[in-house]
């Protein structure tokens, strides 16, 4: 009679092939999740930047309605939004400088570009695009553009 291995009831387990298949499936799922998460965070950054730009636009428009002039620099936005007369506020966590308005993360960068007292444009970065690209919102009568430039 040929030697036959007798399995006892205590010998249980997975073969190496079964273990490799499980590892490959887990790796594929992890790769899909990482790629999807990256897109979600970039869309979130773009949405936050756009919201910050819209809030700054509201402050500039409110300032023009109250004072008859648009801010000539970003510091004027801060001074105005700190007054009780301001209807719109610059969002919490957003700081202003002489020429720009930025957030702490750097991914939701917003810049106010004044065009004298007649208006200006607000630049923000769209991180949801394949390559981050500058977008613009406009305030005032003399400022025109197509959303991709500040003229």
C-alpha positions as YAML, in Angstrom:
chain: A
units: angstrom
residues:
- id: 1
  name: UNK
  ca: [0.00, 0.00, 0.00]
- id: 2
  name: UNK
  ca: [1.15, 3.53, -0.80]
- id: 3
  name: UNK
  ca: [1.90, 5.93, 1.96]
- id: 4
  name: UNK
  ca: [-1.10, 8.13, 2.50]
- id: 5
  name: UNK
  ca: [-1.06, 11.06, 4.76]
- id: 6
  name: UNK
  ca: [-3.78, 10.89, 7.23]
- id: 7
  name: UNK
  ca: [-5.25, 14.22, 8.16]
- id: 8
  name: UNK
  ca: [-6.21, 14.61, 11.68]
- id: 9
  name: UNK
  ca: [-9.14, 16.75, 12.64]
- id: 10
  name: UNK
  ca: [-6.76, 19.24, 14.29]
- id: 11
  name: UNK
  ca: [-4.97, 20.21, 11.06]
- id: 12
  name: UNK
  ca: [-6.76, 23.26, 9.71]
- id: 13
  name: UNK
  ca: [-5.57, 26.31, 7.80]
- id: 14
  name: UNK
  ca: [-5.34, 28.16, 4.52]
- id: 15
  name: UNK
  ca: [-3.06, 27.26, 1.67]
- id: 16
  name: UNK
  ca: [-0.42, 29.74, 0.53]
- id: 17
  name: UNK
  ca: [-2.42, 30.42, -2.66]
- id: 18
  name: UNK
  ca: [-5.51, 31.39, -0.68]
- id: 19
  name: UNK
  ca: [-3.46, 33.73, 1.50]
- id: 20
  name: UNK
  ca: [-1.86, 35.37, -1.55]
- id: 21
  name: UNK
  ca: [-5.26, 35.94, -3.17]
- id: 22
  name: UNK
  ca: [-6.52, 37.68, -0.02]
- id: 23
  name: UNK
  ca: [-3.41, 39.88, 0.14]
- id: 24
  name: UNK
  ca: [-3.79, 40.90, -3.52]
- id: 25
  name: UNK
  ca: [-7.48, 41.77, -3.06]
- id: 26
  name: UNK
  ca: [-6.69, 43.89, 0.02]
- id: 27
  name: UNK
  ca: [-3.93, 45.69, -1.93]
- id: 28
  name: UNK
  ca: [-6.28, 46.50, -4.80]
- id: 29
  name: UNK
  ca: [-8.95, 47.85, -2.43]
- id: 30
  name: UNK
  ca: [-6.35, 49.98, -0.62]
- id: 31
  name: UNK
  ca: [-5.11, 51.48, -3.90]
- id: 32
  name: UNK
  ca: [-8.65, 52.39, -4.97]
- id: 33
  name: UNK
  ca: [-9.36, 53.99, -1.60]
- id: 34
  name: UNK
  ca: [-6.19, 56.10, -1.63]
- id: 35
  name: UNK
  ca: [-6.88, 57.45, -5.13]
- id: 36
  name: UNK
  ca: [-10.50, 58.25, -4.26]
- id: 37
  name: UNK
  ca: [-9.52, 59.98, -1.01]
- id: 38
  name: UNK
  ca: [-7.01, 62.21, -2.80]
- id: 39
  name: UNK
  ca: [-9.72, 63.47, -5.16]
- id: 40
  name: UNK
  ca: [-12.11, 64.14, -2.30]
- id: 41
  name: UNK
  ca: [-9.62, 66.24, -0.35]
- id: 42
  name: UNK
  ca: [-8.71, 68.30, -3.42]
- id: 43
  name: UNK
  ca: [-12.38, 69.01, -4.11]
- id: 44
  name: UNK
  ca: [-12.74, 70.02, -0.46]
- id: 45
  name: UNK
  ca: [-9.81, 72.45, -0.71]
- id: 46
  name: UNK
  ca: [-11.29, 73.97, -3.87]
- id: 47
  name: UNK
  ca: [-14.73, 74.34, -2.27]
- id: 48
  name: UNK
  ca: [-13.24, 76.04, 0.80]
- id: 49
  name: UNK
  ca: [-11.17, 78.43, -1.34]
- id: 50
  name: UNK
  ca: [-14.24, 79.31, -3.41]
- id: 51
  name: UNK
  ca: [-16.28, 79.92, -0.23]
- id: 52
  name: UNK
  ca: [-13.56, 82.16, 1.20]
- id: 53
  name: UNK
  ca: [-13.45, 84.13, -2.07]
- id: 54
  name: UNK
  ca: [-17.24, 84.56, -2.04]
- id: 55
  name: UNK
  ca: [-17.15, 85.76, 1.59]
- id: 56
  name: UNK
  ca: [-14.45, 88.29, 0.79]
- id: 57
  name: UNK
  ca: [-16.47, 89.40, -2.22]
- id: 58
  name: UNK
  ca: [-19.47, 89.99, 0.08]
- id: 59
  name: UNK
  ca: [-17.35, 92.09, 2.45]
- id: 60
  name: UNK
  ca: [-16.03, 94.18, -0.47]
- id: 61
  name: UNK
  ca: [-19.55, 94.70, -1.85]
- id: 62
  name: UNK
  ca: [-20.90, 95.61, 1.60]
- id: 63
  name: UNK
  ca: [-18.06, 98.07, 2.10]
- id: 64
  name: UNK
  ca: [-18.83, 99.67, -1.26]
- id: 65
  name: UNK
  ca: [-22.52, 99.92, -0.40]
- id: 66
  name: UNK
  ca: [-21.73, 101.63, 2.92]
- id: 67
  name: UNK
  ca: [-18.78, 103.84, 1.97]
- id: 68
  name: UNK
  ca: [-19.11, 104.30, -1.79]
- id: 69
  name: UNK
  ca: [-15.70, 102.75, -2.49]
- id: 70
  name: UNK
  ca: [-14.15, 99.32, -2.71]
- id: 71
  name: UNK
  ca: [-11.19, 98.46, -0.49]
- id: 72
  name: UNK
  ca: [-7.83, 99.48, -1.92]
- id: 73
  name: UNK
  ca: [-5.99, 96.69, -0.10]
- id: 74
  name: UNK
  ca: [-6.76, 93.60, 1.96]
- id: 75
  name: UNK
  ca: [-6.07, 95.43, 5.22]
- id: 76
  name: UNK
  ca: [-9.10, 97.61, 4.49]
- id: 77
  name: UNK
  ca: [-11.18, 94.43, 4.28]
- id: 78
  name: UNK
  ca: [-10.13, 93.48, 7.81]
- id: 79
  name: UNK
  ca: [-10.76, 96.96, 9.18]
- id: 80
  name: UNK
  ca: [-14.18, 97.11, 7.57]
- id: 81
  name: UNK
  ca: [-15.26, 93.58, 8.54]
- id: 82
  name: UNK
  ca: [-14.39, 94.39, 12.17]
- id: 83
  name: UNK
  ca: [-16.96, 97.20, 12.27]
- id: 84
  name: UNK
  ca: [-20.55, 96.69, 13.35]
- id: 85
  name: UNK
  ca: [-21.76, 98.00, 9.98]
- id: 86
  name: UNK
  ca: [-20.30, 95.02, 8.12]
- id: 87
  name: UNK
  ca: [-23.04, 92.67, 6.97]
- id: 88
  name: UNK
  ca: [-20.69, 89.94, 5.74]
- id: 89
  name: UNK
  ca: [-17.61, 88.80, 7.63]
- id: 90
  name: UNK
  ca: [-14.32, 87.36, 6.52]
- id: 91
  name: UNK
  ca: [-14.41, 83.70, 7.66]
- id: 92
  name: UNK
  ca: [-12.77, 82.64, 10.92]
- id: 93
  name: UNK
  ca: [-9.18, 81.50, 10.44]
- id: 94
  name: UNK
  ca: [-8.61, 83.76, 7.44]
- id: 95
  name: UNK
  ca: [-5.96, 86.45, 7.84]
- id: 96
  name: UNK
  ca: [-5.27, 89.48, 5.67]
- id: 97
  name: UNK
  ca: [-2.09, 91.22, 4.68]
- id: 98
  name: UNK
  ca: [-1.26, 94.29, 2.63]
- id: 99
  name: UNK
  ca: [-2.06, 92.56, -0.65]
- id: 100
  name: UNK
  ca: [-3.53, 89.16, 0.08]
- id: 101
  name: UNK
  ca: [-5.96, 87.20, 2.14]
- id: 102
  name: UNK
  ca: [-4.86, 83.67, 3.04]
- id: 103
  name: UNK
  ca: [-5.97, 80.77, 5.19]
- id: 104
  name: UNK
  ca: [-3.83, 78.79, 7.58]
- id: 105
  name: UNK
  ca: [-3.70, 75.61, 5.50]
- id: 106
  name: UNK
  ca: [-2.27, 77.16, 2.35]
- id: 107
  name: UNK
  ca: [-4.51, 74.89, 0.27]
- id: 108
  name: UNK
  ca: [-7.38, 77.38, 0.36]
- id: 109
  name: UNK
  ca: [-5.30, 80.38, -0.70]
- id: 110
  name: UNK
  ca: [-7.26, 83.51, -1.60]
- id: 111
  name: UNK
  ca: [-5.84, 86.83, -2.79]
- id: 112
  name: UNK
  ca: [-7.65, 90.17, -3.08]
- id: 113
  name: UNK
  ca: [-6.30, 92.23, -6.00]
- id: 114
  name: UNK
  ca: [-7.57, 95.82, -5.73]
- id: 115
  name: UNK
  ca: [-8.21, 97.94, -8.81]
- id: 116
  name: UNK
  ca: [-8.43, 101.27, -7.02]
- id: 117
  name: UNK
  ca: [-11.67, 102.33, -5.36]
- id: 118
  name: UNK
  ca: [-13.80, 101.14, -8.30]
- id: 119
  name: UNK
  ca: [-13.38, 97.43, -7.66]
- id: 120
  name: UNK
  ca: [-11.01, 94.53, -7.70]
- id: 121
  name: UNK
  ca: [-10.81, 90.81, -8.18]
- id: 122
  name: UNK
  ca: [-10.41, 87.90, -5.83]
- id: 123
  name: UNK
  ca: [-8.08, 85.11, -6.90]
- id: 124
  name: UNK
  ca: [-8.45, 81.57, -5.51]
- id: 125
  name: UNK
  ca: [-6.95, 78.23, -6.46]
- id: 126
  name: UNK
  ca: [-9.00, 75.33, -7.78]
- id: 127
  name: UNK
  ca: [-7.26, 72.26, -6.36]
- id: 128
  name: UNK
  ca: [-9.97, 69.97, -7.78]
- id: 129
  name: UNK
  ca: [-8.55, 70.49, -11.27]
- id: 130
  name: UNK
  ca: [-5.96, 68.01, -12.57]
- id: 131
  name: UNK
  ca: [-3.41, 70.82, -12.30]
- id: 132
  name: UNK
  ca: [-4.29, 73.51, -9.72]
- id: 133
  name: UNK
  ca: [-5.44, 76.59, -11.58]
- id: 134
  name: UNK
  ca: [-6.23, 80.17, -10.54]
- id: 135
  name: UNK
  ca: [-9.88, 81.27, -10.67]
- id: 136
  name: UNK
  ca: [-11.24, 84.77, -10.15]
- id: 137
  name: UNK
  ca: [-14.32, 86.47, -8.72]
- id: 138
  name: UNK
  ca: [-14.89, 90.14, -9.44]
- id: 139
  name: UNK
  ca: [-16.21, 93.13, -7.52]
- id: 140
  name: UNK
  ca: [-17.02, 96.60, -8.76]
- id: 141
  name: UNK
  ca: [-18.17, 98.25, -11.96]
- id: 142
  name: UNK
  ca: [-14.95, 98.63, -13.90]
- id: 143
  name: UNK
  ca: [-13.66, 95.09, -13.41]
- id: 144
  name: UNK
  ca: [-14.38, 92.49, -16.05]
- id: 145
  name: UNK
  ca: [-12.98, 89.10, -16.78]
- id: 146
  name: UNK
  ca: [-13.75, 85.59, -17.91]
- id: 147
  name: UNK
  ca: [-13.02, 83.80, -14.63]
- id: 148
  name: UNK
  ca: [-9.47, 82.92, -15.62]
- id: 149
  name: UNK
  ca: [-7.81, 86.34, -15.58]
- id: 150
  name: UNK
  ca: [-7.86, 89.56, -13.60]
- id: 151
  name: UNK
  ca: [-8.06, 92.59, -15.87]
...
